[in-house]
Amino acid sequence: MSIATAREMMLEAAEGKYAVGAFNITNLIQMEAVVEAAIEKKAPLIIQASVTPSQFLGQDVLVAIYRTLAESAPIPISLHLDHSTSVDYCKKCADAGYTNIMIDASKQAYEENIRQTKEVVDYCHALGGISVEGELGTVSGVEDQVKVAEDEAQLCSPQQAVDFVERTGVDIFAPAIGTAHGVYKTKNPKVDFERLGKINQMLNGDGIKTPLVVHGGTGLSKEYAIKLVAMGGAKFNVSTELKYALIDATYNYISANRDQYNPGKIDVAVKDAIRQSVSKWIDILGSAGKA
C-alpha cells in the first residue's frame, strides 16, 4: 500500500473493469483534499502535477509532501508528472522520487516521439520503481504548457499504437480518442469510444499488458466516463474541474465573508470543494472500495 506506481494499480483496475482517478493539484491544500477523499472512499489514487506547478513548488518539495501523506495512508498512491515535453525534466522528477512520469512528445514527428519516449522509459526503468506514460495522437485544448487547437488534434491510429508501445516499452499508454483538455464546448463531445476499444483489444486482448489512460475528464458526462472505462480506460485524468473548485470556493468564501481575514477558513472551504469533486469521480469510475 501507500507508495506505488501508476502501473501497479492500473493493472488491477483494467482487470477489475474500473478506473483509477488521476487528479491534478497545484498546492498542498489540494493534495491533502485529494488524499483525504480517496482514503474516505478506500480508493487507489494517482496525484498529478503538471510541469508549471511542479517547477513552481519544486519537485523535491512535492515529493516530500507526497511521501509524508502516502506513507501513512491505507491506500496505494502514485505521484505522477503530467505532460512534460522535456526529457530532461522527466529525468529530474524521476530522480526526485515521482513514481510515474509522462513524457508527452505527441506533437513531435512519430519517430521522434518514439525516440524521446524510449529514452525516458529506459532511464526510469533503470532507476526502478517508476512507471512511464506515453501519448500518441494529440489531445486538443490546454493542459499547462501544452496547447493544441481543435483542428490540430489527431486521433491515435490503432496500428501505430501497437508499434509505439512495442518500440518504446511504455508501461501505460494514452491514445488520443477525441477527448479534450479544459472545458468542452458541447454537452455531447465527439469521442471515439470504438477507437479506444479497438486499441485496448489490440494491446490487451490476450491479457492486460499496457493499461490505457483517458485524458480530458473534466466536463464529460457520467455516461461518457462509464463507457470509456468499459472500453478499457484504466486511468482517468481530472484537472480543470479541480482548478475551478479551488478558485470558485475561494471567491465564494471571500465574497460572503469580506470582513474576515482568516486564510485557514478559505483553506477549509477549498478542501471541502475538492473532496466533493474527487469523491464524485471516484464513484463514477467505480474505484471506491478497491484499495
C-alpha positions as CSV (number, residue, x, y, z in Angstrom):
1,M,0.0,0.0,0.0
2,S,1.0,3.7,0.2
3,I,3.9,4.4,-2.2
4,A,3.0,2.8,-5.6
5,T,3.4,3.2,-9.3
6,A,0.5,4.0,-11.5
7,R,1.1,0.8,-13.5
8,E,0.6,-1.3,-10.4
9,M,-2.8,0.0,-9.6
10,M,-3.9,0.3,-13.2
11,L,-3.2,-3.4,-13.9
12,E,-5.7,-4.2,-11.2
13,A,-8.1,-1.6,-12.5
14,A,-8.0,-2.9,-16.0
15,E,-8.7,-6.5,-14.8
16,G,-11.5,-5.3,-12.5
17,K,-13.1,-3.0,-15.1
18,Y,-12.8,0.2,-13.2
19,A,-10.5,3.2,-13.5
20,V,-8.2,4.9,-11.1
21,G,-8.8,8.6,-10.7
22,A,-5.8,10.8,-11.5
23,F,-6.3,14.3,-10.1
24,N,-4.1,17.3,-10.9
25,I,-3.1,19.5,-8.0
26,T,-1.4,22.9,-7.7
27,N,-0.8,23.2,-4.0
28,L,-0.7,21.4,-0.6
29,I,-4.3,22.1,0.2
30,Q,-5.5,20.4,-3.0
31,M,-3.1,17.5,-2.4
32,E,-4.4,16.9,1.1
33,A,-8.0,17.1,-0.1
34,V,-7.5,14.6,-2.9
35,V,-5.8,12.1,-0.5
36,E,-8.5,12.6,2.2
37,A,-11.3,11.9,-0.3
38,A,-9.5,8.8,-1.7
39,I,-8.9,7.4,1.9
40,E,-12.6,8.0,2.8
41,K,-13.6,6.1,-0.3
42,K,-11.0,3.4,0.1
43,A,-9.9,4.0,-3.5
44,P,-6.4,3.8,-5.1
45,L,-5.2,7.3,-6.1
46,I,-2.9,9.0,-8.6
47,I,-1.8,12.5,-7.7
48,Q,-0.8,14.5,-10.7
49,A,1.2,17.7,-11.0
50,S,1.8,19.2,-14.4
51,V,5.1,21.0,-15.2
52,T,4.3,24.5,-14.1
53,P,3.2,23.8,-10.5
54,S,5.9,21.2,-10.2
55,Q,8.6,23.7,-11.1
56,F,6.9,26.5,-9.1
57,L,6.6,24.4,-5.9
58,G,9.8,22.4,-6.6
59,Q,9.8,18.8,-7.5
60,D,11.7,17.9,-4.3
61,V,9.1,19.7,-2.1
62,L,6.2,17.9,-3.9
63,V,7.9,14.5,-3.4
64,A,8.5,15.2,0.3
65,I,4.8,16.1,0.8
66,Y,3.7,13.2,-1.3
67,R,5.8,10.7,0.7
68,T,4.6,12.2,4.0
69,L,1.0,11.8,3.0
70,A,1.3,8.4,1.2
71,E,3.4,6.6,3.8
72,S,0.7,6.9,6.4
73,A,-2.2,6.3,4.1
74,P,-4.0,2.9,4.0
75,I,-4.4,3.2,0.2
76,P,-1.9,3.0,-2.7
77,I,-0.9,6.4,-4.0
78,S,1.2,7.4,-7.0
79,L,2.8,10.8,-7.7
80,H,2.6,11.5,-11.5
81,L,4.4,14.1,-13.6
82,D,1.8,15.2,-16.2
83,H,2.5,16.2,-19.7
84,S,6.2,17.0,-19.6
85,T,7.5,17.8,-23.1
86,S,11.1,17.8,-21.7
87,V,13.1,14.6,-21.5
88,D,15.5,16.3,-19.1
89,Y,12.7,17.4,-16.7
90,C,11.2,13.9,-16.8
91,K,14.6,12.6,-15.6
92,K,14.8,15.3,-12.9
93,C,11.4,14.4,-11.5
94,A,12.3,10.7,-11.7
95,D,15.4,11.3,-9.7
96,A,13.4,13.3,-7.2
97,G,11.1,10.4,-6.4
98,Y,8.0,10.7,-8.7
99,T,6.6,7.2,-9.2
100,N,5.1,7.8,-12.6
101,I,6.4,10.0,-15.4
102,M,4.5,11.2,-18.5
103,I,6.7,12.2,-21.4
104,D,4.4,14.0,-23.9
105,A,6.2,14.0,-27.2
106,S,2.9,13.7,-29.1
107,K,3.4,16.9,-31.1
108,Q,6.7,15.6,-32.4
109,A,7.1,13.5,-35.6
110,Y,6.3,9.9,-34.9
111,E,9.9,8.6,-34.9
112,E,10.9,11.4,-32.6
113,N,8.1,10.7,-30.3
114,I,9.3,7.1,-30.1
115,R,12.9,8.2,-29.5
116,Q,12.1,10.6,-26.7
117,T,9.6,8.3,-25.0
118,K,12.0,5.3,-25.1
119,E,14.8,7.5,-23.6
120,V,12.5,8.3,-20.6
121,V,11.4,4.7,-20.3
122,D,14.9,3.4,-20.3
123,Y,16.0,6.0,-17.7
124,C,13.1,5.4,-15.4
125,H,13.3,1.6,-15.6
126,A,17.0,1.7,-14.8
127,L,16.2,3.7,-11.6
128,G,13.4,1.2,-10.7
129,G,10.1,1.9,-9.0
130,I,8.8,4.2,-11.7
131,S,6.3,3.6,-14.5
132,V,6.1,5.7,-17.6
133,E,3.2,7.0,-19.6
134,G,3.4,7.9,-23.3
135,E,0.9,9.5,-25.7
136,L,0.2,9.0,-29.3
137,G,-2.0,11.4,-31.3
138,T,-2.8,14.8,-29.8
139,V,-5.5,15.8,-27.4
140,S,-7.0,19.2,-28.1
141,G,-7.3,22.0,-25.5
142,V,-4.9,23.4,-23.0
143,E,-3.0,21.5,-20.3
144,D,-0.4,23.6,-18.6
145,Q,2.2,24.5,-21.3
146,V,0.7,22.1,-23.8
147,K,-1.7,23.8,-26.2
148,V,-3.4,22.0,-29.1
149,A,-6.0,23.7,-31.3
150,E,-9.0,21.5,-32.2
151,D,-8.2,21.5,-35.9
152,E,-4.6,20.3,-35.0
153,A,-5.7,17.4,-32.9
154,Q,-5.1,14.0,-34.3
155,L,-6.6,10.7,-33.2
156,C,-4.4,7.8,-32.4
157,S,-4.1,5.1,-35.1
158,P,-4.7,1.6,-33.5
159,Q,-2.0,0.1,-35.7
160,Q,0.6,2.7,-34.7
161,A,-0.4,2.3,-31.1
162,V,0.8,-1.3,-31.1
163,D,4.1,-0.3,-32.8
164,F,4.6,2.6,-30.4
165,V,4.0,0.6,-27.3
166,E,6.3,-2.3,-28.5
167,R,9.1,0.0,-29.6
168,T,9.1,2.4,-26.6
169,G,8.3,-0.1,-23.8
170,V,5.9,2.3,-22.1
171,D,4.1,1.0,-19.0
172,I,0.8,2.8,-19.6
173,F,-0.5,4.4,-22.8
174,A,-2.6,7.5,-23.6
175,P,-4.2,7.3,-27.0
176,A,-5.9,10.4,-28.4
177,I,-9.6,9.5,-29.0
178,G,-11.3,12.9,-29.2
179,T,-11.4,13.9,-25.6
180,A,-10.1,17.4,-24.8
181,H,-8.3,19.3,-22.0
182,G,-10.2,22.1,-20.4
183,V,-14.0,22.6,-20.7
184,Y,-16.0,21.1,-23.5
185,K,-17.9,23.5,-25.7
186,T,-20.8,21.0,-26.2
187,K,-22.7,18.6,-23.9
188,N,-22.0,15.8,-26.3
189,P,-18.4,15.9,-27.4
190,K,-17.3,13.7,-30.3
191,V,-15.4,10.9,-28.5
192,D,-14.3,7.8,-30.4
193,F,-15.3,5.1,-28.0
194,E,-14.8,2.4,-30.6
195,R,-11.3,3.5,-31.3
196,L,-10.4,3.2,-27.6
197,G,-11.9,-0.3,-27.5
198,K,-10.1,-1.4,-30.6
199,I,-6.7,-0.2,-29.2
200,N,-7.4,-1.9,-25.9
201,Q,-8.3,-5.2,-27.7
202,M,-5.1,-5.0,-29.9
203,L,-2.8,-4.2,-26.9
204,N,-4.5,-6.2,-24.1
205,G,-6.8,-8.8,-25.8
206,D,-4.6,-11.6,-24.6
207,G,-4.1,-10.3,-21.1
208,I,-3.5,-6.8,-19.7
209,K,0.0,-5.7,-20.6
210,T,-0.4,-1.9,-21.2
211,P,-3.3,-0.2,-19.4
212,L,-4.8,2.8,-21.1
213,V,-5.3,6.4,-20.0
214,V,-8.1,8.8,-20.7
215,H,-7.2,12.5,-20.8
216,G,-9.7,15.3,-20.6
217,G,-12.1,14.1,-17.9
218,T,-13.5,17.4,-16.9
219,G,-16.9,18.1,-18.3
220,L,-17.5,14.6,-19.6
221,S,-20.9,13.2,-18.5
222,K,-21.2,10.2,-16.1
223,E,-22.4,8.1,-19.1
224,Y,-19.4,9.0,-21.2
225,A,-17.0,8.3,-18.4
226,I,-18.5,4.9,-17.6
227,K,-18.4,3.9,-21.3
228,L,-14.8,5.0,-21.6
229,V,-13.9,2.8,-18.6
230,A,-15.8,-0.1,-20.2
231,M,-13.8,0.3,-23.4
232,G,-10.5,0.0,-21.5
233,G,-9.7,3.3,-19.8
234,A,-7.9,2.4,-16.5
235,K,-6.6,5.8,-15.6
236,F,-9.0,8.8,-15.8
237,N,-7.5,12.3,-15.7
238,V,-9.3,15.2,-14.0
239,S,-7.6,18.6,-13.9
240,T,-9.6,21.6,-14.9
241,E,-12.5,20.8,-12.6
242,L,-10.3,20.9,-9.5
243,K,-8.9,24.3,-10.6
244,Y,-12.4,25.6,-10.9
245,A,-13.3,24.2,-7.5
246,L,-10.3,25.9,-5.9
247,I,-10.9,29.3,-7.4
248,D,-14.7,29.2,-7.0
249,A,-14.6,28.1,-3.4
250,T,-12.0,30.8,-2.6
251,Y,-14.1,33.5,-4.4
252,N,-17.4,32.4,-2.8
253,Y,-15.9,32.4,0.7
254,I,-14.3,35.8,0.4
255,S,-17.4,37.3,-1.2
256,A,-19.6,36.0,1.7
257,N,-17.0,36.9,4.4
258,R,-15.4,40.1,3.2
259,D,-14.7,41.4,6.7
260,Q,-12.7,38.3,7.7
261,Y,-9.0,37.8,7.2
262,N,-8.5,34.1,8.2
263,P,-6.7,32.2,5.4
264,G,-7.4,28.9,7.3
265,K,-11.1,29.2,6.7
266,I,-10.5,29.7,3.0
267,D,-8.4,26.5,3.0
268,V,-11.2,24.6,4.7
269,A,-13.7,25.8,2.0
270,V,-11.3,24.8,-0.7
271,K,-10.7,21.4,0.8
272,D,-14.4,20.7,1.1
273,A,-15.0,21.6,-2.5
274,I,-12.1,19.5,-3.8
275,R,-13.1,16.5,-1.7
276,Q,-16.7,16.6,-3.1
277,S,-15.4,16.7,-6.6
278,V,-12.9,13.9,-6.1
279,S,-15.4,11.7,-4.3
280,K,-17.9,12.2,-7.1
281,W,-15.4,11.0,-9.7
282,I,-14.3,8.0,-7.6
283,D,-17.9,6.8,-7.5
284,I,-18.3,7.3,-11.3
285,L,-15.1,5.5,-12.1
286,G,-16.0,2.5,-9.9
287,S,-12.8,2.6,-7.8
288,A,-14.4,3.1,-4.4
289,G,-13.5,0.2,-2.1
290,K,-10.8,-1.1,-4.5
291,A,-7.8,-0.1,-2.4
